[in-house]
Amino acid sequence: MNWKQVLFLSFAAAVVLLAAENRQRLSADERRREYYEEQRNEFENYVEEEQDEQEERTREQVEQWRQWHYDGLSPSYIYQRQNI
């Protein structure tokens, strides 16, 4: 083998190694992107559930307050009546 063939083979090997490295990097980036997307989706679901639970607790508290303060008159949501 002469020096041109050796040089060509070394360049070819370098190109193959760089391509393999690039493929590995791209696959790692894809896995990382999928992982963070999954984490974001889980967090969004968690936040949505927490908000739903808070809304339900608030609704229940308002309903209890209305039942406690109901004066028998219609409409029942007028609480600031002035007694004569």
mmCIF file of the N, C-alpha and C atoms, coordinates in Angstrom:
data_MODEL
# 
_entry.id   MODEL 
# 
loop_
_atom_site.group_PDB 
_atom_site.id 
_atom_site.type_symbol 
_atom_site.label_atom_id 
_atom_site.label_alt_id 
_atom_site.label_comp_id 
_atom_site.label_asym_id 
_atom_site.label_entity_id 
_atom_site.label_seq_id 
_atom_site.pdbx_PDB_ins_code 
_atom_site.Cartn_x 
_atom_site.Cartn_y 
_atom_site.Cartn_z 
_atom_site.occupancy 
_atom_site.B_iso_or_equiv 
_atom_site.pdbx_formal_charge 
_atom_site.auth_seq_id 
_atom_site.auth_comp_id 
_atom_site.auth_asym_id 
_atom_site.auth_atom_id 
_atom_site.pdbx_PDB_model_num 
ATOM 1   N N  . MET A 1 1  ? 0.840   -1.170 0.000  1.00 0.00 ? 1  MET A N  1 
ATOM 2   C CA . MET A 1 1  ? 0.000   0.000  0.000  1.00 0.00 ? 1  MET A CA 1 
ATOM 3   C C  . MET A 1 1  ? 0.890   1.241  0.000  1.00 0.00 ? 1  MET A C  1 
ATOM 4   N N  . ASN A 1 2  ? 0.513   2.151  -0.828 1.00 0.00 ? 2  ASN A N  1 
ATOM 5   C CA . ASN A 1 2  ? 1.293   3.389  -0.824 1.00 0.00 ? 2  ASN A CA 1 
ATOM 6   C C  . ASN A 1 2  ? 0.632   4.404  0.107  1.00 0.00 ? 2  ASN A C  1 
ATOM 7   N N  . TRP A 1 3  ? 1.276   5.539  0.254  1.00 0.00 ? 3  TRP A N  1 
ATOM 8   C CA . TRP A 1 3  ? 0.825   6.527  1.231  1.00 0.00 ? 3  TRP A CA 1 
ATOM 9   C C  . TRP A 1 3  ? -0.517  7.137  0.856  1.00 0.00 ? 3  TRP A C  1 
ATOM 10  N N  . LYS A 1 4  ? -0.866  7.192  -0.458 1.00 0.00 ? 4  LYS A N  1 
ATOM 11  C CA . LYS A 1 4  ? -2.162  7.745  -0.877 1.00 0.00 ? 4  LYS A CA 1 
ATOM 12  C C  . LYS A 1 4  ? -3.304  6.847  -0.429 1.00 0.00 ? 4  LYS A C  1 
ATOM 13  N N  . GLN A 1 5  ? -3.110  5.553  -0.569 1.00 0.00 ? 5  GLN A N  1 
ATOM 14  C CA . GLN A 1 5  ? -4.150  4.613  -0.149 1.00 0.00 ? 5  GLN A CA 1 
ATOM 15  C C  . GLN A 1 5  ? -4.333  4.650  1.377  1.00 0.00 ? 5  GLN A C  1 
ATOM 16  N N  . VAL A 1 6  ? -3.240  4.731  2.098  1.00 0.00 ? 6  VAL A N  1 
ATOM 17  C CA . VAL A 1 6  ? -3.301  4.808  3.561  1.00 0.00 ? 6  VAL A CA 1 
ATOM 18  C C  . VAL A 1 6  ? -4.025  6.083  3.982  1.00 0.00 ? 6  VAL A C  1 
ATOM 19  N N  . LEU A 1 7  ? -3.677  7.181  3.336  1.00 0.00 ? 7  LEU A N  1 
ATOM 20  C CA . LEU A 1 7  ? -4.329  8.447  3.641  1.00 0.00 ? 7  LEU A CA 1 
ATOM 21  C C  . LEU A 1 7  ? -5.820  8.392  3.335  1.00 0.00 ? 7  LEU A C  1 
ATOM 22  N N  . PHE A 1 8  ? -6.173  7.828  2.190  1.00 0.00 ? 8  PHE A N  1 
ATOM 23  C CA . PHE A 1 8  ? -7.581  7.703  1.810  1.00 0.00 ? 8  PHE A CA 1 
ATOM 24  C C  . PHE A 1 8  ? -8.344  6.825  2.802  1.00 0.00 ? 8  PHE A C  1 
ATOM 25  N N  . LEU A 1 9  ? -7.746  5.683  3.181  1.00 0.00 ? 9  LEU A N  1 
ATOM 26  C CA . LEU A 1 9  ? -8.407  4.790  4.140  1.00 0.00 ? 9  LEU A CA 1 
ATOM 27  C C  . LEU A 1 9  ? -8.562  5.454  5.507  1.00 0.00 ? 9  LEU A C  1 
ATOM 28  N N  . SER A 1 10 ? -7.586  6.234  5.926  1.00 0.00 ? 10 SER A N  1 
ATOM 29  C CA . SER A 1 10 ? -7.702  6.908  7.222  1.00 0.00 ? 10 SER A CA 1 
ATOM 30  C C  . SER A 1 10 ? -8.800  7.980  7.170  1.00 0.00 ? 10 SER A C  1 
ATOM 31  N N  . PHE A 1 11 ? -8.899  8.691  6.045  1.00 0.00 ? 11 PHE A N  1 
ATOM 32  C CA . PHE A 1 11 ? -9.984  9.665  5.906  1.00 0.00 ? 11 PHE A CA 1 
ATOM 33  C C  . PHE A 1 11 ? -11.343 8.971  5.874  1.00 0.00 ? 11 PHE A C  1 
ATOM 34  N N  . ALA A 1 12 ? -11.423 7.859  5.172  1.00 0.00 ? 12 ALA A N  1 
ATOM 35  C CA . ALA A 1 12 ? -12.684 7.115  5.105  1.00 0.00 ? 12 ALA A CA 1 
ATOM 36  C C  . ALA A 1 12 ? -13.082 6.616  6.492  1.00 0.00 ? 12 ALA A C  1 
ATOM 37  N N  . ALA A 1 13 ? -12.098 6.116  7.242  1.00 0.00 ? 13 ALA A N  1 
ATOM 38  C CA . ALA A 1 13 ? -12.388 5.634  8.594  1.00 0.00 ? 13 ALA A CA 1 
ATOM 39  C C  . ALA A 1 13 ? -12.842 6.793  9.480  1.00 0.00 ? 13 ALA A C  1 
ATOM 40  N N  . ALA A 1 14 ? -12.222 7.944  9.332  1.00 0.00 ? 14 ALA A N  1 
ATOM 41  C CA . ALA A 1 14 ? -12.611 9.111  10.126 1.00 0.00 ? 14 ALA A CA 1 
ATOM 42  C C  . ALA A 1 14 ? -14.038 9.531  9.795  1.00 0.00 ? 14 ALA A C  1 
ATOM 43  N N  . VAL A 1 15 ? -14.388 9.506  8.509  1.00 0.00 ? 15 VAL A N  1 
ATOM 44  C CA . VAL A 1 15 ? -15.746 9.874  8.103  1.00 0.00 ? 15 VAL A CA 1 
ATOM 45  C C  . VAL A 1 15 ? -16.750 8.896  8.685  1.00 0.00 ? 15 VAL A C  1 
ATOM 46  N N  . VAL A 1 16 ? -16.440 7.616  8.643  1.00 0.00 ? 16 VAL A N  1 
ATOM 47  C CA . VAL A 1 16 ? -17.343 6.602  9.189  1.00 0.00 ? 16 VAL A CA 1 
ATOM 48  C C  . VAL A 1 16 ? -17.505 6.796  10.696 1.00 0.00 ? 16 VAL A C  1 
ATOM 49  N N  . LEU A 1 17 ? -16.411 7.066  11.390 1.00 0.00 ? 17 LEU A N  1 
ATOM 50  C CA . LEU A 1 17 ? -16.488 7.274  12.836 1.00 0.00 ? 17 LEU A CA 1 
ATOM 51  C C  . LEU A 1 17 ? -17.294 8.531  13.168 1.00 0.00 ? 17 LEU A C  1 
ATOM 52  N N  . LEU A 1 18 ? -17.079 9.593  12.403 1.00 0.00 ? 18 LEU A N  1 
ATOM 53  C CA . LEU A 1 18 ? -17.850 10.816 12.653 1.00 0.00 ? 18 LEU A CA 1 
ATOM 54  C C  . LEU A 1 18 ? -19.333 10.602 12.391 1.00 0.00 ? 18 LEU A C  1 
ATOM 55  N N  . ALA A 1 19 ? -19.666 9.847  11.348 1.00 0.00 ? 19 ALA A N  1 
ATOM 56  C CA . ALA A 1 19 ? -21.069 9.557  11.050 1.00 0.00 ? 19 ALA A CA 1 
ATOM 57  C C  . ALA A 1 19 ? -21.691 8.736  12.178 1.00 0.00 ? 19 ALA A C  1 
ATOM 58  N N  . ALA A 1 20 ? -20.956 7.761  12.682 1.00 0.00 ? 20 ALA A N  1 
ATOM 59  C CA . ALA A 1 20 ? -21.471 6.943  13.784 1.00 0.00 ? 20 ALA A CA 1 
ATOM 60  C C  . ALA A 1 20 ? -21.654 7.798  15.033 1.00 0.00 ? 20 ALA A C  1 
ATOM 61  N N  . GLU A 1 21 ? -20.688 8.666  15.315 1.00 0.00 ? 21 GLU A N  1 
ATOM 62  C CA . GLU A 1 21 ? -20.808 9.562  16.462 1.00 0.00 ? 21 GLU A CA 1 
ATOM 63  C C  . GLU A 1 21 ? -22.017 10.472 16.326 1.00 0.00 ? 21 GLU A C  1 
ATOM 64  N N  . ASN A 1 22 ? -22.211 10.976 15.128 1.00 0.00 ? 22 ASN A N  1 
ATOM 65  C CA . ASN A 1 22 ? -23.348 11.870 14.872 1.00 0.00 ? 22 ASN A CA 1 
ATOM 66  C C  . ASN A 1 22 ? -24.667 11.137 15.062 1.00 0.00 ? 22 ASN A C  1 
ATOM 67  N N  . ARG A 1 23 ? -24.743 9.902  14.601 1.00 0.00 ? 23 ARG A N  1 
ATOM 68  C CA . ARG A 1 23 ? -25.965 9.108  14.791 1.00 0.00 ? 23 ARG A CA 1 
ATOM 69  C C  . ARG A 1 23 ? -26.234 8.887  16.275 1.00 0.00 ? 23 ARG A C  1 
ATOM 70  N N  . GLN A 1 24 ? -25.183 8.585  17.023 1.00 0.00 ? 24 GLN A N  1 
ATOM 71  C CA . GLN A 1 24 ? -25.352 8.383  18.465 1.00 0.00 ? 24 GLN A CA 1 
ATOM 72  C C  . GLN A 1 24 ? -25.828 9.670  19.139 1.00 0.00 ? 24 GLN A C  1 
ATOM 73  N N  . ARG A 1 25 ? -25.236 10.781 18.742 1.00 0.00 ? 25 ARG A N  1 
ATOM 74  C CA . ARG A 1 25 ? -25.626 12.056 19.324 1.00 0.00 ? 25 ARG A CA 1 
ATOM 75  C C  . ARG A 1 25 ? -27.082 12.376 18.992 1.00 0.00 ? 25 ARG A C  1 
ATOM 76  N N  . LEU A 1 26 ? -27.483 12.136 17.753 1.00 0.00 ? 26 LEU A N  1 
ATOM 77  C CA . LEU A 1 26 ? -28.868 12.400 17.361 1.00 0.00 ? 26 LEU A CA 1 
ATOM 78  C C  . LEU A 1 26 ? -29.841 11.501 18.115 1.00 0.00 ? 26 LEU A C  1 
ATOM 79  N N  . SER A 1 27 ? -29.484 10.240 18.279 1.00 0.00 ? 27 SER A N  1 
ATOM 80  C CA . SER A 1 27 ? -30.383 9.341  19.009 1.00 0.00 ? 27 SER A CA 1 
ATOM 81  C C  . SER A 1 27 ? -30.457 9.740  20.488 1.00 0.00 ? 27 SER A C  1 
ATOM 82  N N  . ALA A 1 28 ? -29.333 10.169 21.063 1.00 0.00 ? 28 ALA A N  1 
ATOM 83  C CA . ALA A 1 28 ? -29.350 10.634 22.458 1.00 0.00 ? 28 ALA A CA 1 
ATOM 84  C C  . ALA A 1 28 ? -30.204 11.895 22.586 1.00 0.00 ? 28 ALA A C  1 
ATOM 85  N N  . ASP A 1 29 ? -30.082 12.797 21.619 1.00 0.00 ? 29 ASP A N  1 
ATOM 86  C CA . ASP A 1 29 ? -30.911 14.003 21.642 1.00 0.00 ? 29 ASP A CA 1 
ATOM 87  C C  . ASP A 1 29 ? -32.388 13.654 21.537 1.00 0.00 ? 29 ASP A C  1 
ATOM 88  N N  . GLU A 1 30 ? -32.726 12.693 20.700 1.00 0.00 ? 30 GLU A N  1 
ATOM 89  C CA . GLU A 1 30 ? -34.126 12.282 20.548 1.00 0.00 ? 30 GLU A CA 1 
ATOM 90  C C  . GLU A 1 30 ? -34.653 11.667 21.845 1.00 0.00 ? 30 GLU A C  1 
ATOM 91  N N  . ARG A 1 31 ? -33.850 10.808 22.475 1.00 0.00 ? 31 ARG A N  1 
ATOM 92  C CA . ARG A 1 31 ? -34.271 10.207 23.748 1.00 0.00 ? 31 ARG A CA 1 
ATOM 93  C C  . ARG A 1 31 ? -34.461 11.286 24.814 1.00 0.00 ? 31 ARG A C  1 
ATOM 94  N N  . ARG A 1 32 ? -33.532 12.250 24.852 1.00 0.00 ? 32 ARG A N  1 
ATOM 95  C CA . ARG A 1 32 ? -33.645 13.338 25.824 1.00 0.00 ? 32 ARG A CA 1 
ATOM 96  C C  . ARG A 1 32 ? -34.896 14.163 25.558 1.00 0.00 ? 32 ARG A C  1 
ATOM 97  N N  . ARG A 1 33 ? -35.185 14.451 24.297 1.00 0.00 ? 33 ARG A N  1 
ATOM 98  C CA . ARG A 1 33 ? -36.370 15.227 23.942 1.00 0.00 ? 33 ARG A CA 1 
ATOM 99  C C  . ARG A 1 33 ? -37.641 14.470 24.344 1.00 0.00 ? 33 ARG A C  1 
ATOM 100 N N  . GLU A 1 34 ? -37.675 13.168 24.077 1.00 0.00 ? 34 GLU A N  1 
ATOM 101 C CA . GLU A 1 34 ? -38.850 12.368 24.463 1.00 0.00 ? 34 GLU A CA 1 
ATOM 102 C C  . GLU A 1 34 ? -39.015 12.342 25.978 1.00 0.00 ? 34 GLU A C  1 
ATOM 103 N N  . TYR A 1 35 ? -37.892 12.211 26.697 1.00 0.00 ? 35 TYR A N  1 
ATOM 104 C CA . TYR A 1 35 ? -37.960 12.176 28.158 1.00 0.00 ? 35 TYR A CA 1 
ATOM 105 C C  . TYR A 1 35 ? -38.537 13.473 28.701 1.00 0.00 ? 35 TYR A C  1 
ATOM 106 N N  . TYR A 1 36 ? -38.022 14.614 28.232 1.00 0.00 ? 36 TYR A N  1 
ATOM 107 C CA . TYR A 1 36 ? -38.512 15.893 28.739 1.00 0.00 ? 36 TYR A CA 1 
ATOM 108 C C  . TYR A 1 36 ? -39.948 16.158 28.317 1.00 0.00 ? 36 TYR A C  1 
ATOM 109 N N  . GLU A 1 37 ? -40.326 15.685 27.145 1.00 0.00 ? 37 GLU A N  1 
ATOM 110 C CA . GLU A 1 37 ? -41.721 15.834 26.728 1.00 0.00 ? 37 GLU A CA 1 
ATOM 111 C C  . GLU A 1 37 ? -42.637 15.022 27.641 1.00 0.00 ? 37 GLU A C  1 
ATOM 112 N N  . GLU A 1 38 ? -42.206 13.806 27.975 1.00 0.00 ? 38 GLU A N  1 
ATOM 113 C CA . GLU A 1 38 ? -42.994 12.970 28.880 1.00 0.00 ? 38 GLU A CA 1 
ATOM 114 C C  . GLU A 1 38 ? -43.093 13.615 30.266 1.00 0.00 ? 38 GLU A C  1 
ATOM 115 N N  . GLN A 1 39 ? -41.974 14.158 30.765 1.00 0.00 ? 39 GLN A N  1 
ATOM 116 C CA . GLN A 1 39 ? -41.994 14.827 32.066 1.00 0.00 ? 39 GLN A CA 1 
ATOM 117 C C  . GLN A 1 39 ? -42.916 16.042 32.047 1.00 0.00 ? 39 GLN A C  1 
ATOM 118 N N  . ARG A 1 40 ? -42.880 16.801 30.957 1.00 0.00 ? 40 ARG A N  1 
ATOM 119 C CA . ARG A 1 40 ? -43.741 17.980 30.841 1.00 0.00 ? 40 ARG A CA 1 
ATOM 120 C C  . ARG A 1 40 ? -45.212 17.570 30.819 1.00 0.00 ? 40 ARG A C  1 
ATOM 121 N N  . ASN A 1 41 ? -45.526 16.501 30.085 1.00 0.00 ? 41 ASN A N  1 
ATOM 122 C CA . ASN A 1 41 ? -46.910 16.031 30.024 1.00 0.00 ? 41 ASN A CA 1 
ATOM 123 C C  . ASN A 1 41 ? -47.393 15.557 31.391 1.00 0.00 ? 41 ASN A C  1 
ATOM 124 N N  . GLU A 1 42 ? -46.530 14.833 32.102 1.00 0.00 ? 42 GLU A N  1 
ATOM 125 C CA . GLU A 1 42 ? -46.909 14.380 33.439 1.00 0.00 ? 42 GLU A CA 1 
ATOM 126 C C  . GLU A 1 42 ? -47.147 15.568 34.365 1.00 0.00 ? 42 GLU A C  1 
ATOM 127 N N  . PHE A 1 43 ? -46.289 16.581 34.281 1.00 0.00 ? 43 PHE A N  1 
ATOM 128 C CA . PHE A 1 43 ? -46.457 17.748 35.138 1.00 0.00 ? 43 PHE A CA 1 
ATOM 129 C C  . PHE A 1 43 ? -47.731 18.506 34.784 1.00 0.00 ? 43 PHE A C  1 
ATOM 130 N N  . GLU A 1 44 ? -48.012 18.638 33.486 1.00 0.00 ? 44 GLU A N  1 
ATOM 131 C CA . GLU A 1 44 ? -49.234 19.323 33.071 1.00 0.00 ? 44 GLU A CA 1 
ATOM 132 C C  . GLU A 1 44 ? -50.463 18.577 33.582 1.00 0.00 ? 44 GLU A C  1 
ATOM 133 N N  . ASN A 1 45 ? -50.440 17.241 33.517 1.00 0.00 ? 45 ASN A N  1 
ATOM 134 C CA . ASN A 1 45 ? -51.555 16.456 34.033 1.00 0.00 ? 45 ASN A CA 1 
ATOM 135 C C  . ASN A 1 45 ? -51.700 16.648 35.541 1.00 0.00 ? 45 ASN A C  1 
ATOM 136 N N  . TYR A 1 46 ? -50.570 16.665 36.241 1.00 0.00 ? 46 TYR A N  1 
ATOM 137 C CA . TYR A 1 46 ? -50.593 16.872 37.685 1.00 0.00 ? 46 TYR A CA 1 
ATOM 138 C C  . TYR A 1 46 ? -51.203 18.235 38.024 1.00 0.00 ? 46 TYR A C  1 
ATOM 139 N N  . VAL A 1 47 ? -50.758 19.268 37.318 1.00 0.00 ? 47 VAL A N  1 
ATOM 140 C CA . VAL A 1 47 ? -51.264 20.617 37.581 1.00 0.00 ? 47 VAL A CA 1 
ATOM 141 C C  . VAL A 1 47 ? -52.750 20.693 37.284 1.00 0.00 ? 47 VAL A C  1 
ATOM 142 N N  . GLU A 1 48 ? -53.164 20.076 36.188 1.00 0.00 ? 48 GLU A N  1 
ATOM 143 C CA . GLU A 1 48 ? -54.588 20.089 35.837 1.00 0.00 ? 48 GLU A CA 1 
ATOM 144 C C  . GLU A 1 48 ? -55.430 19.392 36.901 1.00 0.00 ? 48 GLU A C  1 
ATOM 145 N N  . GLU A 1 49 ? -54.949 18.255 37.399 1.00 0.00 ? 49 GLU A N  1 
ATOM 146 C CA . GLU A 1 49 ? -55.676 17.550 38.454 1.00 0.00 ? 49 GLU A CA 1 
ATOM 147 C C  . GLU A 1 49 ? -55.737 18.387 39.727 1.00 0.00 ? 49 GLU A C  1 
ATOM 148 N N  . GLU A 1 50 ? -54.626 19.028 40.066 1.00 0.00 ? 50 GLU A N  1 
ATOM 149 C CA . GLU A 1 50 ? -54.613 19.874 41.268 1.00 0.00 ? 50 GLU A CA 1 
ATOM 150 C C  . GLU A 1 50 ? -55.596 21.037 41.125 1.00 0.00 ? 50 GLU A C  1 
ATOM 151 N N  . GLN A 1 51 ? -55.640 21.645 39.945 1.00 0.00 ? 51 GLN A N  1 
ATOM 152 C CA . GLN A 1 51 ? -56.578 22.741 39.731 1.00 0.00 ? 51 GLN A CA 1 
ATOM 153 C C  . GLN A 1 51 ? -58.023 22.252 39.809 1.00 0.00 ? 51 GLN A C  1 
ATOM 154 N N  . ASP A 1 52 ? -58.291 21.075 39.231 1.00 0.00 ? 52 ASP A N  1 
ATOM 155 C CA . ASP A 1 52 ? -59.639 20.522 39.305 1.00 0.00 ? 52 ASP A CA 1 
ATOM 156 C C  . ASP A 1 52 ? -60.050 20.255 40.752 1.00 0.00 ? 52 ASP A C  1 
ATOM 157 N N  . GLU A 1 53 ? -59.119 19.689 41.532 1.00 0.00 ? 53 GLU A N  1 
ATOM 158 C CA . GLU A 1 53 ? -59.422 19.426 42.937 1.00 0.00 ? 53 GLU A CA 1 
ATOM 159 C C  . GLU A 1 53 ? -59.663 20.722 43.705 1.00 0.00 ? 53 GLU A C  1 
ATOM 160 N N  . GLN A 1 54 ? -58.859 21.745 43.425 1.00 0.00 ? 54 GLN A N  1 
ATOM 161 C CA . GLN A 1 54 ? -59.043 23.028 44.106 1.00 0.00 ? 54 GLN A CA 1 
ATOM 162 C C  . GLN A 1 54 ? -60.387 23.646 43.734 1.00 0.00 ? 54 GLN A C  1 
ATOM 163 N N  . GLU A 1 55 ? -60.755 23.574 42.459 1.00 0.00 ? 55 GLU A N  1 
ATOM 164 C CA . GLU A 1 55 ? -62.057 24.094 42.036 1.00 0.00 ? 55 GLU A CA 1 
ATOM 165 C C  . GLU A 1 55 ? -63.195 23.342 42.713 1.00 0.00 ? 55 GLU A C  1 
ATOM 166 N N  . GLU A 1 56 ? -63.049 22.031 42.833 1.00 0.00 ? 56 GLU A N  1 
ATOM 167 C CA . GLU A 1 56 ? -64.083 21.232 43.498 1.00 0.00 ? 56 GLU A CA 1 
ATOM 168 C C  . GLU A 1 56 ? -64.192 21.609 44.973 1.00 0.00 ? 56 GLU A C  1 
ATOM 169 N N  . ARG A 1 57 ? -63.039 21.784 45.659 1.00 0.00 ? 57 ARG A N  1 
ATOM 170 C CA . ARG A 1 57 ? -63.081 22.191 47.070 1.00 0.00 ? 57 ARG A CA 1 
ATOM 171 C C  . ARG A 1 57 ? -63.727 23.564 47.223 1.00 0.00 ? 57 ARG A C  1 
ATOM 172 N N  . THR A 1 58 ? -63.380 24.480 46.328 1.00 0.00 ? 58 THR A N  1 
ATOM 173 C CA . THR A 1 58 ? -63.970 25.820 46.381 1.00 0.00 ? 58 THR A CA 1 
ATOM 174 C C  . THR A 1 58 ? -65.467 25.757 46.145 1.00 0.00 ? 58 THR A C  1 
ATOM 175 N N  . ARG A 1 59 ? -65.892 24.975 45.165 1.00 0.00 ? 59 ARG A N  1 
ATOM 176 C CA . ARG A 1 59 ? -67.318 24.838 44.876 1.00 0.00 ? 59 ARG A CA 1 
ATOM 177 C C  . ARG A 1 59 ? -68.051 24.265 46.084 1.00 0.00 ? 59 ARG A C  1 
ATOM 178 N N  . GLU A 1 60 ? -67.470 23.244 46.712 1.00 0.00 ? 60 GLU A N  1 
ATOM 179 C CA . GLU A 1 60 ? -68.100 22.660 47.892 1.00 0.00 ? 60 GLU A CA 1 
ATOM 180 C C  . GLU A 1 60 ? -68.186 23.667 49.038 1.00 0.00 ? 60 GLU A C  1 
ATOM 181 N N  . GLN A 1 61 ? -67.132 24.447 49.232 1.00 0.00 ? 61 GLN A N  1 
ATOM 182 C CA . GLN A 1 61 ? -67.157 25.440 50.307 1.00 0.00 ? 61 GLN A CA 1 
ATOM 183 C C  . GLN A 1 61 ? -68.217 26.503 50.040 1.00 0.00 ? 61 GLN A C  1 
ATOM 184 N N  . VAL A 1 62 ? -68.328 26.935 48.797 1.00 0.00 ? 62 VAL A N  1 
ATOM 185 C CA . VAL A 1 62 ? -69.334 27.937 48.448 1.00 0.00 ? 62 VAL A CA 1 
ATOM 186 C C  . VAL A 1 62 ? -70.731 27.358 48.654 1.00 0.00 ? 62 VAL A C  1 
ATOM 187 N N  . GLU A 1 63 ? -70.900 26.110 48.238 1.00 0.00 ? 63 GLU A N  1 
ATOM 188 C CA . GLU A 1 63 ? -72.214 25.470 48.407 1.00 0.00 ? 63 GLU A CA 1 
ATOM 189 C C  . GLU A 1 63 ? -72.565 25.336 49.885 1.00 0.00 ? 63 GLU A C  1 
ATOM 190 N N  . GLN A 1 64 ? -71.604 24.965 50.727 1.00 0.00 ? 64 GLN A N  1 
ATOM 191 C CA . GLN A 1 64 ? -71.858 24.870 52.166 1.00 0.00 ? 64 GLN A CA 1 
ATOM 192 C C  . GLN A 1 64 ? -72.187 26.241 52.751 1.00 0.00 ? 64 GLN A C  1 
ATOM 193 N N  . TRP A 1 65 ? -71.466 27.253 52.300 1.00 0.00 ? 65 TRP A N  1 
ATOM 194 C CA . TRP A 1 65 ? -71.729 28.603 52.788 1.00 0.00 ? 65 TRP A CA 1 
ATOM 195 C C  . TRP A 1 65 ? -73.137 29.038 52.406 1.00 0.00 ? 65 TRP A C  1 
ATOM 196 N N  . ARG A 1 66 ? -73.527 28.751 51.173 1.00 0.00 ? 66 ARG A N  1 
ATOM 197 C CA . ARG A 1 66 ? -74.878 29.131 50.732 1.00 0.00 ? 66 ARG A CA 1 
ATOM 198 C C  . ARG A 1 66 ? -75.942 28.388 51.526 1.00 0.00 ? 66 ARG A C  1 
ATOM 199 N N  . GLN A 1 67 ? -75.729 27.105 51.772 1.00 0.00 ? 67 GLN A N  1 
ATOM 200 C CA . GLN A 1 67 ? -76.717 26.353 52.547 1.00 0.00 ? 67 GLN A CA 1 
ATOM 201 C C  . GLN A 1 67 ? -76.811 26.897 53.967 1.00 0.00 ? 67 GLN A C  1 
ATOM 202 N N  . TRP A 1 68 ? -75.689 27.238 54.563 1.00 0.00 ? 68 TRP A N  1 
ATOM 203 C CA . TRP A 1 68 ? -75.677 27.726 55.940 1.00 0.00 ? 68 TRP A CA 1 
ATOM 204 C C  . TRP A 1 68 ? -76.368 29.084 56.037 1.00 0.00 ? 68 TRP A C  1 
ATOM 205 N N  . HIS A 1 69 ? -76.172 29.928 55.015 1.00 0.00 ? 69 HIS A N  1 
ATOM 206 C CA . HIS A 1 69 ? -76.701 31.283 55.065 1.00 0.00 ? 69 HIS A CA 1 
ATOM 207 C C  . HIS A 1 69 ? -78.032 31.443 54.331 1.00 0.00 ? 69 HIS A C  1 
ATOM 208 N N  . TYR A 1 70 ? -78.598 30.359 53.864 1.00 0.00 ? 70 TYR A N  1 
ATOM 209 C CA . TYR A 1 70 ? -79.861 30.445 53.131 1.00 0.00 ? 70 TYR A CA 1 
ATOM 210 C C  . TYR A 1 70 ? -80.961 30.921 54.064 1.00 0.00 ? 70 TYR A C  1 
ATOM 211 N N  . ASP A 1 71 ? -81.700 31.931 53.634 1.00 0.00 ? 71 ASP A N  1 
ATOM 212 C CA . ASP A 1 71 ? -82.716 32.513 54.518 1.00 0.00 ? 71 ASP A CA 1 
ATOM 213 C C  . ASP A 1 71 ? -84.132 32.130 54.116 1.00 0.00 ? 71 ASP A C  1 
ATOM 214 N N  . GLY A 1 72 ? -84.277 31.245 53.163 1.00 0.00 ? 72 GLY A N  1 
ATOM 215 C CA . GLY A 1 72 ? -85.601 30.792 52.781 1.00 0.00 ? 72 GLY A CA 1 
ATOM 216 C C  . GLY A 1 72 ? -86.260 31.654 51.737 1.00 0.00 ? 72 GLY A C  1 
ATOM 217 N N  . LEU A 1 73 ? -85.664 32.752 51.366 1.00 0.00 ? 73 LEU A N  1 
ATOM 218 C CA . LEU A 1 73 ? -86.243 33.628 50.369 1.00 0.00 ? 73 LEU A CA 1 
ATOM 219 C C  . LEU A 1 73 ? -85.652 33.305 48.997 1.00 0.00 ? 73 LEU A C  1 
ATOM 220 N N  . SER A 1 74 ? -86.371 33.685 47.988 1.00 0.00 ? 74 SER A N  1 
ATOM 221 C CA . SER A 1 74 ? -85.901 33.414 46.630 1.00 0.00 ? 74 SER A CA 1 
ATOM 222 C C  . SER A 1 74 ? -85.591 34.739 45.965 1.00 0.00 ? 74 SER A C  1 
ATOM 223 N N  . PRO A 1 75 ? -84.559 34.939 45.260 1.00 0.00 ? 75 PRO A N  1 
ATOM 224 C CA . PRO A 1 75 ? -83.455 34.002 45.031 1.00 0.00 ? 75 PRO A CA 1 
ATOM 225 C C  . PRO A 1 75 ? -82.544 33.925 46.260 1.00 0.00 ? 75 PRO A C  1 
ATOM 226 N N  . SER A 1 76 ? -81.938 32.780 46.439 1.00 0.00 ? 76 SER A N  1 
ATOM 227 C CA . SER A 1 76 ? -81.194 32.525 47.672 1.00 0.00 ? 76 SER A CA 1 
ATOM 228 C C  . SER A 1 76 ? -79.820 33.167 47.680 1.00 0.00 ? 76 SER A C  1 
ATOM 229 N N  . TYR A 1 77 ? -79.395 33.711 46.569 1.00 0.00 ? 77 TYR A N  1 
ATOM 230 C CA . TYR A 1 77 ? -78.047 34.255 46.529 1.00 0.00 ? 77 TYR A CA 1 
ATOM 231 C C  . TYR A 1 77 ? -77.993 35.733 46.912 1.00 0.00 ? 77 TYR A C  1 
ATOM 232 N N  . ILE A 1 78 ? -79.111 36.326 47.265 1.00 0.00 ? 78 ILE A N  1 
ATOM 233 C CA . ILE A 1 78 ? -79.108 37.717 47.711 1.00 0.00 ? 78 ILE A CA 1 
ATOM 234 C C  . ILE A 1 78 ? -78.927 37.702 49.225 1.00 0.00 ? 78 ILE A C  1 
ATOM 235 N N  . TYR A 1 79 ? -77.697 37.933 49.678 1.00 0.00 ? 79 TYR A N  1 
ATOM 236 C CA . TYR A 1 79 ? -77.385 37.780 51.087 1.00 0.00 ? 79 TYR A CA 1 
ATOM 237 C C  . TYR A 1 79 ? -77.386 39.104 51.825 1.00 0.00 ? 79 TYR A C  1 
ATOM 238 N N  . GLN A 1 80 ? -77.240 40.182 51.124 1.00 0.00 ? 80 GLN A N  1 
ATOM 239 C CA . GLN A 1 80 ? -77.091 41.447 51.824 1.00 0.00 ? 80 GLN A CA 1 
ATOM 240 C C  . GLN A 1 80 ? -78.415 42.217 51.812 1.00 0.00 ? 80 GLN A C  1 
ATOM 241 N N  . ARG A 1 81 ? -79.447 41.565 52.310 1.00 0.00 ? 81 ARG A N  1 
ATOM 242 C CA . ARG A 1 81 ? -80.746 42.238 52.425 1.00 0.00 ? 81 ARG A CA 1 
ATOM 243 C C  . ARG A 1 81 ? -80.729 43.119 53.662 1.00 0.00 ? 81 ARG A C  1 
ATOM 244 N N  . GLN A 1 82 ? -81.447 44.177 53.582 1.00 0.00 ? 82 GLN A N  1 
ATOM 245 C CA . GLN A 1 82 ? -81.530 45.063 54.733 1.00 0.00 ? 82 GLN A CA 1 
ATOM 246 C C  . GLN A 1 82 ? -82.833 44.741 55.476 1.00 0.00 ? 82 GLN A C  1 
ATOM 247 N N  . ASN A 1 83 ? -82.692 44.498 56.745 1.00 0.00 ? 83 ASN A N  1 
ATOM 248 C CA . ASN A 1 83 ? -83.888 44.236 57.558 1.00 0.00 ? 83 ASN A CA 1 
ATOM 249 C C  . ASN A 1 83 ? -84.570 45.563 57.888 1.00 0.00 ? 83 ASN A C  1 
ATOM 250 N N  . ILE A 1 84 ? -85.894 45.552 57.756 1.00 0.00 ? 84 ILE A N  1 
ATOM 251 C CA . ILE A 1 84 ? -86.653 46.766 58.020 1.00 0.00 ? 84 ILE A CA 1 
ATOM 252 C C  . ILE A 1 84 ? -87.223 46.737 59.408 1.00 0.00 ? 84 ILE A C  1 
# 
